[in-house]
Amino acid sequence: MLRDRVTDLEYSMDTSEQYSSRNNVRIFEMPYSTDSNLAHTTKGQLCKTSGCVHQ
């Protein structure tokens, strides 16, 4: 019974992980950053690359 429950939970986790990456965006050619304000850093880097005005 416990083994069946663990198997069911593992399957559920695998399924969740598979579909959670659907909303991810991968951007190549950008340096990795550990900055806590990732959205701001990413926006700045994209604007530098594309020439837009960064505010």
TIMIFI-158452 format. One record per atom (N, C-alpha, C, O): atom name; z, x, y. Coordinates in nm, 4 decimals. Example, Ala and Ser with C-alpha at 12.3 -4.5 7.8 and 13.67 -1.06 7.14 Angstrom:
BEGIN
{'N', {0.7800, 1.3190, -0.5690}}
{'CA', {0.7800, 1.2300, -0.4500}}
{'C', {0.7800, 1.3200, -0.3300}}
{'O', {0.8465, 1.4236, -0.3319}}
{'N', {0.7080, 1.2850, -0.2250}}
{'CA', {0.7140, 1.3670, -0.1060}}
{'C', {0.7870, 1.2900, 0.0030}}
{'O', {0.8039, 1.3409, 0.1138}}
***
This chain:
BEGIN
{'N', {0.0000, 0.0819, -0.1188}}
{'CA', {0.0000, 0.0000, 0.0000}}
{'C', {0.0000, 0.0869, 0.1260}}
{'O', {-0.0811, 0.0648, 0.2160}}
{'N', {0.0884, 0.1838, 0.1334}}
{'CA', {0.0927, 0.2714, 0.2493}}
{'C', {-0.0356, 0.3548, 0.2579}}
{'O', {-0.0900, 0.3753, 0.3664}}
{'N', {-0.0820, 0.4017, 0.1449}}
{'CA', {-0.2048, 0.4811, 0.1415}}
{'C', {-0.3245, 0.3982, 0.1914}}
{'O', {-0.4106, 0.4506, 0.2621}}
{'N', {-0.3299, 0.2711, 0.1555}}
{'CA', {-0.4366, 0.1832, 0.2029}}
{'C', {-0.4284, 0.1643, 0.3539}}
{'O', {-0.5302, 0.1620, 0.4231}}
{'N', {-0.3071, 0.1509, 0.4036}}
{'CA', {-0.2871, 0.1327, 0.5472}}
{'C', {-0.3316, 0.2571, 0.6242}}
{'O', {-0.3959, 0.2463, 0.7286}}
{'N', {-0.2972, 0.3744, 0.5726}}
{'CA', {-0.3378, 0.4996, 0.6356}}
{'C', {-0.4901, 0.5109, 0.6352}}
{'O', {-0.5490, 0.5506, 0.7358}}
{'N', {-0.5535, 0.4774, 0.5257}}
{'CA', {-0.6993, 0.4809, 0.5162}}
{'C', {-0.7621, 0.3873, 0.6188}}
{'O', {-0.8592, 0.4236, 0.6853}}
{'N', {-0.7068, 0.2671, 0.6316}}
{'CA', {-0.7580, 0.1700, 0.7293}}
{'C', {-0.7422, 0.2230, 0.8724}}
{'O', {-0.8332, 0.2082, 0.9541}}
{'N', {-0.6285, 0.2842, 0.9028}}
{'CA', {-0.6046, 0.3388, 1.0360}}
{'C', {-0.6975, 0.4563, 1.0663}}
{'O', {-0.7471, 0.4693, 1.1782}}
{'N', {-0.7208, 0.5417, 0.9669}}
{'CA', {-0.8127, 0.6535, 0.9862}}
{'C', {-0.9540, 0.6028, 1.0149}}
{'O', {-1.0227, 0.6553, 1.1025}}
{'N', {-0.9963, 0.5016, 0.9417}}
{'CA', {-1.1284, 0.4431, 0.9645}}
{'C', {-1.1367, 0.3833, 1.1051}}
{'O', {-1.2367, 0.4002, 1.1748}}
{'N', {-1.0324, 0.3145, 1.1449}}
{'CA', {-1.0281, 0.2533, 1.2771}}
{'C', {-1.0355, 0.3591, 1.3870}}
{'O', {-1.1055, 0.3400, 1.4865}}
{'N', {-0.9646, 0.4695, 1.3702}}
{'CA', {-0.9677, 0.5783, 1.4687}}
{'C', {-1.1067, 0.6407, 1.4760}}
{'O', {-1.1575, 0.6663, 1.5852}}
{'N', {-1.1681, 0.6650, 1.3617}}
{'CA', {-1.3023, 0.7236, 1.3595}}
{'C', {-1.4013, 0.6340, 1.4321}}
{'O', {-1.4855, 0.6821, 1.5080}}
{'N', {-1.3910, 0.5050, 1.4089}}
{'CA', {-1.4806, 0.4089, 1.4737}}
{'C', {-1.4577, 0.4072, 1.6235}}
{'O', {-1.5536, 0.4043, 1.7006}}
{'N', {-1.3326, 0.4088, 1.6659}}
{'CA', {-1.3006, 0.4085, 1.8086}}
{'C', {-1.3530, 0.5338, 1.8771}}
{'O', {-1.4092, 0.5259, 1.9864}}
{'N', {-1.3352, 0.6491, 1.8140}}
{'CA', {-1.3830, 0.7748, 1.8719}}
{'C', {-1.5343, 0.7753, 1.8840}}
{'O', {-1.5888, 0.8270, 1.9815}}
{'N', {-1.6017, 0.7186, 1.7866}}
{'CA', {-1.7473, 0.7161, 1.7887}}
{'C', {-1.7981, 0.6360, 1.9079}}
{'O', {-1.8916, 0.6786, 1.9757}}
{'N', {-1.7381, 0.5220, 1.9338}}
{'CA', {-1.7864, 0.4360, 2.0403}}
{'C', {-1.7279, 0.4703, 2.1770}}
{'O', {-1.7820, 0.4267, 2.2785}}
{'N', {-1.6198, 0.5465, 2.1828}}
{'CA', {-1.5616, 0.5821, 2.3123}}
{'C', {-1.6482, 0.6834, 2.3861}}
{'O', {-1.6454, 0.6885, 2.5091}}
{'N', {-1.7242, 0.7630, 2.3141}}
{'CA', {-1.8091, 0.8625, 2.3803}}
{'C', {-1.9329, 0.7993, 2.4424}}
{'O', {-2.0086, 0.8681, 2.5110}}
{'N', {-1.9550, 0.6730, 2.4207}}
{'CA', {-2.0703, 0.6029, 2.4755}}
{'C', {-2.0712, 0.6077, 2.6280}}
{'O', {-2.1784, 0.6060, 2.6885}}
{'N', {-1.9536, 0.6136, 2.6917}}
{'CA', {-1.9432, 0.6116, 2.8371}}
{'C', {-1.9342, 0.7508, 2.8992}}
{'O', {-1.9130, 0.7629, 3.0198}}
{'N', {-1.9496, 0.8541, 2.8202}}
{'CA', {-1.9402, 0.9910, 2.8707}}
{'C', {-2.0746, 1.0384, 2.9233}}
{'O', {-2.1799, 0.9941, 2.8775}}
{'N', {-2.0697, 1.1285, 3.0195}}
{'CA', {-2.1897, 1.1909, 3.0743}}
{'C', {-2.1747, 1.3408, 3.0569}}
{'O', {-2.0711, 1.3977, 3.0916}}
{'N', {-2.2755, 1.4039, 3.0043}}
{'CA', {-2.2724, 1.5488, 2.9876}}
{'C', {-2.3642, 1.6096, 3.0927}}
{'O', {-2.4812, 1.5728, 3.1028}}
{'N', {-2.3105, 1.7029, 3.1710}}
{'CA', {-2.3870, 1.7691, 3.2759}}
{'C', {-2.3969, 1.9168, 3.2387}}
{'O', {-2.2955, 1.9858, 3.2281}}
{'N', {-2.5178, 1.9639, 3.2192}}
{'CA', {-2.5400, 2.1036, 3.1831}}
{'C', {-2.5556, 2.1876, 3.3091}}
{'O', {-2.5828, 2.1349, 3.4169}}
{'N', {-2.5383, 2.3183, 3.2948}}
{'CA', {-2.5554, 2.4142, 3.4036}}
{'C', {-2.4505, 2.4002, 3.5139}}
{'O', {-2.4750, 2.4406, 3.6275}}
{'N', {-2.3352, 2.3441, 3.4822}}
{'CA', {-2.2243, 2.3372, 3.5773}}
{'C', {-2.1086, 2.4170, 3.5207}}
{'O', {-2.0756, 2.4030, 3.4029}}
{'N', {-2.0466, 2.5003, 3.6024}}
{'CA', {-1.9340, 2.5785, 3.5510}}
{'C', {-1.8168, 2.4884, 3.5119}}
{'O', {-1.7919, 2.3854, 3.5745}}
{'N', {-1.7469, 2.5291, 3.4084}}
{'CA', {-1.6295, 2.4552, 3.3630}}
{'C', {-1.5179, 2.4713, 3.4650}}
{'O', {-1.4970, 2.5803, 3.5183}}
{'N', {-1.4459, 2.3623, 3.4922}}
{'CA', {-1.3379, 2.3682, 3.5898}}
{'C', {-1.2130, 2.3018, 3.5339}}
{'O', {-1.2211, 2.2000, 3.4652}}
{'N', {-1.0985, 2.3598, 3.5635}}
{'CA', {-0.9712, 2.2990, 3.5254}}
{'C', {-0.9059, 2.2338, 3.6462}}
{'O', {-0.7875, 2.2002, 3.6434}}
{'N', {-0.9835, 2.2163, 3.7519}}
{'CA', {-0.9342, 2.1546, 3.8751}}
{'C', {-0.8838, 2.0138, 3.8457}}
{'O', {-0.9463, 1.9395, 3.7700}}
{'N', {-0.7713, 1.9777, 3.9054}}
{'CA', {-0.7137, 1.8454, 3.8799}}
{'C', {-0.7953, 1.7337, 3.9449}}
{'O', {-0.7853, 1.6179, 3.9044}}
{'N', {-0.8758, 1.7679, 4.0450}}
{'CA', {-0.9586, 1.6678, 4.1119}}
{'C', {-1.1028, 1.6851, 4.0654}}
{'O', {-1.1895, 1.7256, 4.1428}}
{'N', {-1.1271, 1.6545, 3.9401}}
{'CA', {-1.2563, 1.6785, 3.8774}}
{'C', {-1.3691, 1.6006, 3.9444}}
{'O', {-1.4792, 1.6538, 3.9595}}
{'N', {-1.3446, 1.4763, 3.9849}}
{'CA', {-1.4491, 1.3953, 4.0484}}
{'C', {-1.4958, 1.4617, 4.1773}}
{'O', {-1.6160, 1.4692, 4.2028}}
{'N', {-1.4031, 1.5094, 4.2581}}
{'CA', {-1.4375, 1.5748, 4.3847}}
{'C', {-1.5147, 1.7044, 4.3582}}
{'O', {-1.6154, 1.7313, 4.4237}}
{'N', {-1.4681, 1.7834, 4.2637}}
{'CA', {-1.5332, 1.9098, 4.2299}}
{'C', {-1.6743, 1.8859, 4.1789}}
{'O', {-1.7676, 1.9557, 4.2188}}
{'N', {-1.6903, 1.7889, 4.0922}}
{'CA', {-1.8216, 1.7573, 4.0353}}
{'C', {-1.9166, 1.7086, 4.1433}}
{'O', {-2.0324, 1.7501, 4.1473}}
{'N', {-1.8693, 1.6214, 4.2302}}
{'CA', {-1.9518, 1.5703, 4.3396}}
{'C', {-1.9976, 1.6849, 4.4288}}
{'O', {-2.1145, 1.6909, 4.4669}}
{'N', {-1.9071, 1.7754, 4.4622}}
{'CA', {-1.9413, 1.8899, 4.5460}}
{'C', {-2.0456, 1.9783, 4.4811}}
{'O', {-2.1397, 2.0221, 4.5473}}
{'N', {-2.0304, 2.0051, 4.3532}}
{'CA', {-2.1247, 2.0915, 4.2816}}
{'C', {-2.2618, 2.0241, 4.2716}}
{'O', {-2.3643, 2.0901, 4.2889}}
{'N', {-2.2644, 1.8950, 4.2443}}
{'CA', {-2.3910, 1.8228, 4.2370}}
{'C', {-2.4612, 1.8205, 4.3722}}
{'O', {-2.5834, 1.8336, 4.3790}}
{'N', {-2.3856, 1.8041, 4.4785}}
{'CA', {-2.4455, 1.8034, 4.6120}}
{'C', {-2.5012, 1.9408, 4.6488}}
{'O', {-2.6062, 1.9501, 4.7123}}
{'N', {-2.4314, 2.0471, 4.6093}}
{'CA', {-2.4833, 2.1816, 4.6347}}
{'C', {-2.6174, 2.2004, 4.5638}}
{'O', {-2.7118, 2.2561, 4.6196}}
{'N', {-2.6231, 2.1535, 4.4417}}
{'CA', {-2.7433, 2.1710, 4.3605}}
{'C', {-2.8594, 2.0867, 4.4127}}
{'O', {-2.9732, 2.1336, 4.4169}}
{'N', {-2.8314, 1.9628, 4.4524}}
{'CA', {-2.9388, 1.8723, 4.4910}}
{'C', {-2.9672, 1.8726, 4.6404}}
{'O', {-3.0698, 1.8197, 4.6831}}
{'N', {-2.8780, 1.9314, 4.7217}}
{'CA', {-2.8998, 1.9379, 4.8650}}
{'C', {-2.8522, 1.8168, 4.9427}}
{'O', {-2.8874, 1.8018, 5.0597}}
{'N', {-2.7738, 1.7308, 4.8819}}
{'CA', {-2.7226, 1.6143, 4.9548}}
{'C', {-2.6026, 1.6540, 5.0406}}
{'O', {-2.5502, 1.7646, 5.0278}}
{'N', {-2.5602, 1.5642, 5.1269}}
{'CA', {-2.4454, 1.5890, 5.2145}}
{'C', {-2.3180, 1.5502, 5.1404}}
{'O', {-2.3038, 1.4367, 5.0950}}
{'N', {-2.2267, 1.6442, 5.1287}}
{'CA', {-2.1007, 1.6214, 5.0577}}
{'C', {-1.9909, 1.5886, 5.1585}}
{'O', {-1.9654, 1.6660, 5.2508}}
{'N', {-1.9270, 1.4751, 5.1405}}
{'CA', {-1.8207, 1.4323, 5.2328}}
{'C', {-1.6882, 1.4364, 5.1655}}
{'O', {-1.5866, 1.4039, 5.2270}}
***
